[in-house]
Amino acid sequence: MDWGPLASVAVSVVGVGGVMLERRRREPDGRERIKADLELLSLLPEDSPAVPVLRGHVEDAIKQMIEVEDQKRRDPLGIALAIVFILIALGLVAASFLNGGWYWWLTVPGALTGIFGIAGLAQDATRRTRDERGRPIPE
């Protein structure tokens, strides 16, 4: 059996997951956005018609941020990524046992990928108080 297409799919899935995580890290979180809005508010003249609108927006964003941070929740992106890692690990281990012969070495990357998947699932599936990016907030 030719494993080239499966390897290509696995590499592309991991690559897309990495790009998604990197993009998520670059986006400013709620506090950074609120700080930028407050700086913009301080630069506007007091008689500007945008001042009350922007002030209301900042106050609504602060109220929403406080409500979100007080809730315990899971990180769905982390859970999905962990499941992908576990599925890749199961595929590698199954390929090594089903084919035998020269494929015994697939158990090593399969086991390492499985360890990362299980650790990620344990971390992200646990209900915790999290910030807007899904990172656990110490209690």
Secondary structure, 3 states (H helix, E strand, C coil): CCCHHHHHHHHHHHHHHHHHHHHHHHCCCHHHHHHHHHHHHHHCCCCCCHHHHHHHHHHHHHHHHHHHHCCEECCHHHHHHHHHHHHHHHHHHHHHHHHCHHHHHHHHHHHHHHHHHHHHHHHHCCCEEECCCCCECCC
